[in-house]
């Protein structure tokens, strides 16, 4: 006979047997998330408000390929965009609470 213990029961048993730990879980650093710093000025970014959030128009005016990511306060960030020289990309954020923070390399 196979016994299956649900995650909820496992968590409850851990609290009862091991006590409650109030230590915070470690947080990831920017480098661990693939973010290395603010994108250079040769990557232009224009932010446009929309009825449902905002759009960020990115254009790579650098001499080579750039990898960039849009960071959103209180919302989901963009994926890491790999942009060849002279290319553009639009990140569309739809949400109530998110605001544009910055564009970083990734």
Steps between C-alpha positions, in 0.01 A plus 500: 500500500638840400448790741470845346540801727370831370728807506262665748524208743878497456519870584278457805706206623820702455354781710387264774816290512765760419347819633444817305796668337472873445820529297446661165579306188805627316424749227656487157740774403475690175793307354333167588192616305712571193499877551845656476435876499320788336487472122729744318365821349537357148194284581221757478184446702178691462217435743142562392200488735209287380149456642607158638858572612794614285714409200880527486646544153863386498744567218857373481713783359820336626767361270425138590250261651356596839300293748256713701210459738232746615460515880150574630428623854214298653457286189656239278822587320554436131695201378862557398491630143803431280503788253731529202641839404231721351207287615206597721259328736185611683426369850131526586406507869136461592420543866368738761791538742813464288715797404807521279821491704795461262654302219797280589741267326446128546 
